[in-house]
Each structure stands twice: as structure tokens, then as C-alpha cells.
Amino acid sequence: MLLHDVSDLDKDNGKKLLKKLFEIKKQKIIKNIGVSIYKKEEIIKVLKKFKPHTIQLPYNVLNLNEFDDNFIKSLKKKNIKL
């Protein structure tokens, strides 16, 4: 399951949403919980709430301003799939 708008976690029902995702993961309805991010700040916010299994991010070898190699390596060290 991939959350495409991480700001949903900041809304009034964000904790409820996350709790429900972990419940259905525990029931083996879904295998993993991931997020889609567009800025580094988003993953920092997400990691304060939970550690996603997978992160989807825009990555362009011609423009590495937002997600440089160090950032990518830091996610891999946390055992987060990209």
C-alpha cells in the first residue's frame, strides 16, 4: 500500500489512517506500507511517525538537487526500499 499524499498523515484522522494500515498489514491483506514523496522534508516528517517499507520518489539523473546520493544512501541504511 502506497500513500501518495503524505500530508494525509498530518490531518485530523492521520493517526487513525496509520493505525488502520498497520491493522490490515497485520491481517496480511497488504504486505508493505510505503509513501510517495517529492521533497526531503516530507520523508523527515514521515520518519517521525513511522518507518515505511518503501519510498517512491522522483529521481532524475540530470537533476539530483533534491535527492542526492547521500540522501539515497541514508534511506538504504535504514533498510527502506526505493
GUFI-798537 format. One record per atom (N, C-alpha, C): x negated, y negated, z; residue number from 1; atom name. Coordinates in Angstrom, 2 decimals, m for minus. Layout:
        px        py        pz   num   atome
         X         Y         Z   NUM      CA
...
! end
This chain:
        px        py        pz   num   atome
     m0.86      1.16      0.00     1       N
      0.00      0.00      0.00     1      CA
     m0.90     m1.22      0.00     1       C
     m0.63     m2.13     m0.90     2       N
     m1.45     m3.32     m1.04     2      CA
     m0.59     m4.56     m0.81     2       C
     m0.98     m5.37      0.16     3       N
     m0.29     m6.64      0.39     3      CA
     m0.88     m7.66     m0.57     3       C
     m0.04     m8.21     m1.43     4       N
     m0.55     m9.16     m2.42     4      CA
     m0.57    m10.60     m1.92     4       C
      0.08    m10.87     m0.81     5       N
      0.07    m12.22     m0.25     5      CA
     m0.24    m12.11      1.24     5       C
     m1.52    m12.28      1.59     6       N
     m1.93    m12.10      2.99     6      CA
     m1.31    m13.12      3.92     6       C
     m0.78    m14.21      3.37     7       N
     m0.12    m15.20      4.22     7      CA
      1.15    m14.63      4.85     7       C
      1.66    m13.52      4.31     8       N
      2.81    m12.85      4.93     8      CA
      2.49    m12.42      6.36     8       C
      1.23    m12.13      6.62     9       N
      0.83    m11.71      7.97     9      CA
      0.88    m12.85      8.97     9       C
      0.88    m14.09      8.48    10       N
      0.92    m15.26      9.35    10      CA
      2.35    m15.74      9.63    10       C
      3.30    m15.20      8.92    11       N
      4.69    m15.62      9.08    11      CA
      5.28    m15.04     10.36    11       C
      6.47    m15.48     10.71    12       N
      7.13    m15.04     11.95    12      CA
      7.22    m13.53     12.08    12       C
      7.45    m12.84     10.98    13       N
      7.58    m11.38     11.03    13      CA
      6.29    m10.66     10.65    13       C
      5.16    m11.36     10.66    14       N
      3.88    m10.77     10.25    14      CA
      3.46     m9.59     11.11    14       C
      3.61     m9.73     12.42    15       N
      3.24     m8.63     13.32    15      CA
      4.14     m7.43     13.09    15       C
      5.42     m7.70     12.85    16       N
      6.39     m6.64     12.59    16      CA
      6.04     m5.91     11.29    16       C
      5.67     m6.68     10.27    17       N
      5.27     m6.11      8.99    17      CA
      4.08     m5.18      9.15    17       C
      3.06     m5.65      9.85    18       N
      1.86     m4.84     10.06    18      CA
      2.16     m3.59     10.86    18       C
      2.97     m3.74     11.89    19       N
      3.36     m2.58     12.71    19      CA
      4.08     m1.54     11.85    19       C
      4.99     m1.99     10.99    20       N
      5.73     m1.07     10.13    20      CA
      4.79     m0.36      9.14    20       C
      3.83     m1.10      8.60    21       N
      2.88     m0.48      7.68    21      CA
      2.08      0.62      8.37    21       C
      1.66      0.36      9.61    22       N
      0.92      1.40     10.35    22      CA
      1.81      2.59     10.69    22       C
      3.09      2.33     10.93    23       N
      4.03      3.44     11.20    23      CA
      4.17      4.34      9.98    23       C
      4.38      3.73      8.81    24       N
      4.56      4.58      7.63    24      CA
      3.25      5.23      7.19    24       C
      2.13      4.63      7.55    25       N
      0.85      5.28      7.30    25      CA
      0.71      6.51      8.20    25       C
      1.09      6.34      9.45    26       N
      1.03      7.46     10.40    26      CA
      1.94      8.61      9.96    26       C
      3.07      8.26      9.34    27       N
      4.01      9.27      8.84    27      CA
      3.55      9.87      7.51    27       C
      2.40      9.40      7.02    28       N
      1.80      9.87      5.77    28      CA
      2.65      9.55      4.54    28       C
      3.46      8.50      4.66    29       N
      4.21      8.02      3.50    29      CA
      3.27      7.25      2.58    29       C
      2.34      6.53      3.20    30       N
      1.28      5.86      2.44    30      CA
     m0.05      6.35      2.99    30       C
     m1.08      6.26      2.18    31       N
     m2.39      6.75      2.61    31      CA
     m3.25      5.63      3.20    31       C
     m3.19      4.44      2.58    32       N
     m4.04      3.33      3.00    32      CA
     m3.28      2.02      3.00    32       C
     m3.83      1.06      3.73    33       N
     m3.28     m0.29      3.75    33      CA
     m4.39     m1.22      3.27    33       C
     m4.07     m2.01      2.26    34       N
     m5.05     m2.92      1.71    34      CA
     m4.46     m4.30      1.50    34       C
     m5.32     m5.22      1.11    35       N
     m4.89     m6.59      0.85    35      CA
     m5.52     m7.10     m0.43    35       C
     m4.86     m8.06     m1.01    36       N
     m5.37     m8.75     m2.17    36      CA
     m5.77    m10.15     m1.71    36       C
     m7.00    m10.55     m1.97    37       N
     m7.46    m11.86     m1.52    37      CA
     m8.01    m12.66     m2.69    37       C
     m8.02    m13.98     m2.51    38       N
     m8.52    m14.86     m3.55    38      CA
     m9.61    m15.80     m3.03    38       C
     m9.74    m15.88     m1.70    39       N
    m10.76    m16.73     m1.08    39      CA
    m11.34    m16.00      0.13    39       C
    m12.61    m16.29      0.44    40       N
    m13.27    m15.66      1.58    40      CA
    m12.50    m15.89      2.88    40       C
    m11.95    m17.08      3.02    41       N
    m11.23    m17.42      4.25    41      CA
    m10.08    m16.45      4.53    41       C
     m9.49    m15.94      3.45    42       N
     m8.36    m15.02      3.63    42      CA
     m8.80    m13.72      4.29    42       C
     m9.93    m13.18      3.87    43       N
    m10.37    m11.92      4.47    43      CA
    m10.80    m12.12      5.91    43       C
    m11.35    m13.28      6.22    44       N
    m11.72    m13.57      7.61    44      CA
    m10.48    m13.57      8.49    44       C
     m9.40    m14.17      8.00    45       N
     m8.13    m14.17      8.74    45      CA
     m7.58    m12.75      8.90    45       C
     m7.63    m11.99      7.81    46       N
     m7.10    m10.62      7.83    46      CA
     m7.87     m9.77      8.84    46       C
     m9.20     m9.88      8.83    47       N
    m10.02     m9.06      9.73    47      CA
     m9.77     m9.37     11.21    47       C
     m9.21    m10.53     11.51    48       N
     m8.83    m10.84     12.89    48      CA
     m7.57    m10.08     13.29    48       C
     m6.79     m9.64     12.30    49       N
     m5.54     m8.92     12.56    49      CA
     m5.71     m7.40     12.45    49       C
     m6.45     m6.95     11.43    50       N
     m6.70     m5.53     11.25    50      CA
     m7.78     m5.33     10.20    50       C
     m8.32     m4.12     10.13    51       N
     m9.33     m3.79      9.12    51      CA
     m8.65     m3.02      7.99    51       C
     m8.52     m3.65      6.83    52       N
     m7.89     m2.96      5.71    52      CA
     m8.81     m1.88      5.15    52       C
     m8.22     m0.87      4.56    53       N
     m8.99      0.18      3.91    53      CA
     m9.56     m0.33      2.59    53       C
     m8.77     m1.13      1.89    54       N
     m9.12     m1.60      0.55    54      CA
     m8.86     m3.10      0.43    54       C
     m9.73     m3.75     m0.33    55       N
     m9.53     m5.16     m0.66    55      CA
     m9.62     m5.30     m2.17    55       C
     m8.61     m5.95     m2.72    56       N
     m8.62     m6.29     m4.13    56      CA
     m8.99     m7.77     m4.22    56       C
     m9.99     m8.07     m5.05    57       N
    m10.39     m9.47     m5.19    57      CA
    m10.79     m9.75     m6.63    57       C
    m10.65    m11.01     m7.04    58       N
    m11.09    m11.36     m8.39    58      CA
    m12.62    m11.42     m8.40    58       C
    m13.23    m10.73     m9.32    59       N
    m14.68    m10.69     m9.39    59      CA
    m15.10    m10.90    m10.83    59       C
    m15.88    m11.93    m11.05    60       N
    m16.32    m12.28    m12.39    60      CA
    m17.84    m12.40    m12.37    60       C
    m18.52    m11.58    m13.12    61       N
    m19.99    m11.61    m13.13    61      CA
    m20.54    m12.93    m13.64    61       C
    m19.73    m13.70    m14.34    62       N
    m20.17    m15.00    m14.83    62      CA
    m19.94    m16.12    m13.82    62       C
    m19.14    m15.84    m12.80    63       N
    m18.85    m16.85    m11.78    63      CA
    m18.78    m16.17    m10.41    63       C
    m19.88    m16.18     m9.70    64       N
    m19.96    m15.49     m8.42    64      CA
    m19.91    m16.46     m7.24    64       C
    m19.36    m17.64     m7.45    65       N
    m19.34    m18.66     m6.39    65      CA
    m18.60    m18.21     m5.14    65       C
    m17.42    m17.65     m5.31    66       N
    m16.60    m17.30     m4.15    66      CA
    m17.05    m16.00     m3.49    66       C
    m17.33    m14.99     m4.28    67       N
    m17.65    m13.66     m3.73    67      CA
    m19.04    m13.24     m4.17    67       C
    m20.04    m13.72     m3.47    68       N
    m21.41    m13.39     m3.82    68      CA
    m21.78    m11.99     m3.32    68       C
    m22.97    m11.55     m3.69    69       N
    m23.42    m10.20     m3.33    69      CA
    m23.45     m9.97     m1.82    69       C
    m23.84    m10.98     m1.06    70       N
    m23.89    m10.82      0.40    70      CA
    m22.51    m10.58      0.98    70       C
    m21.53    m11.28      0.44    71       N
    m20.16    m11.09      0.90    71      CA
    m19.68     m9.67      0.58    71       C
    m19.94     m9.24     m0.64    72       N
    m19.55     m7.89     m1.07    72      CA
    m20.24     m6.85     m0.19    72       C
    m21.53     m7.03      0.06    73       N
    m22.28     m6.09      0.91    73      CA
    m21.72     m6.05      2.33    73       C
    m21.32     m7.20      2.86    74       N
    m20.79     m7.24      4.23    74      CA
    m19.48     m6.45      4.31    74       C
    m18.67     m6.49      3.27    75       N
    m17.43     m5.70      3.27    75      CA
    m17.75     m4.21      3.19    75       C
    m18.70     m3.86      2.37    76       N
    m19.08     m2.45      2.24    76      CA
    m19.65     m1.90      3.54    76       C
    m20.40     m2.74      4.28    77       N
    m20.93     m2.31      5.58    77      CA
    m19.82     m2.02      6.57    77       C
    m18.71     m2.72      6.39    78       N
    m17.54     m2.49      7.25    78      CA
    m16.73     m1.28      6.78    78       C
    m17.22     m0.61      5.75    79       N
    m16.57      0.56      5.15    79      CA
    m15.21      0.21      4.55    79       C
    m15.17     m0.97      3.92    80       N
    m13.97     m1.43      3.22    80      CA
    m14.20     m1.21      1.73    80       C
    m13.27     m0.54      1.10    81       N
    m13.37     m0.26     m0.33    81      CA
    m12.95     m1.47     m1.13    81       C
    m13.60     m1.66     m2.26    82       N
    m13.27     m2.78     m3.15    82      CA
    m12.72     m2.25     m4.46    82       C
! end
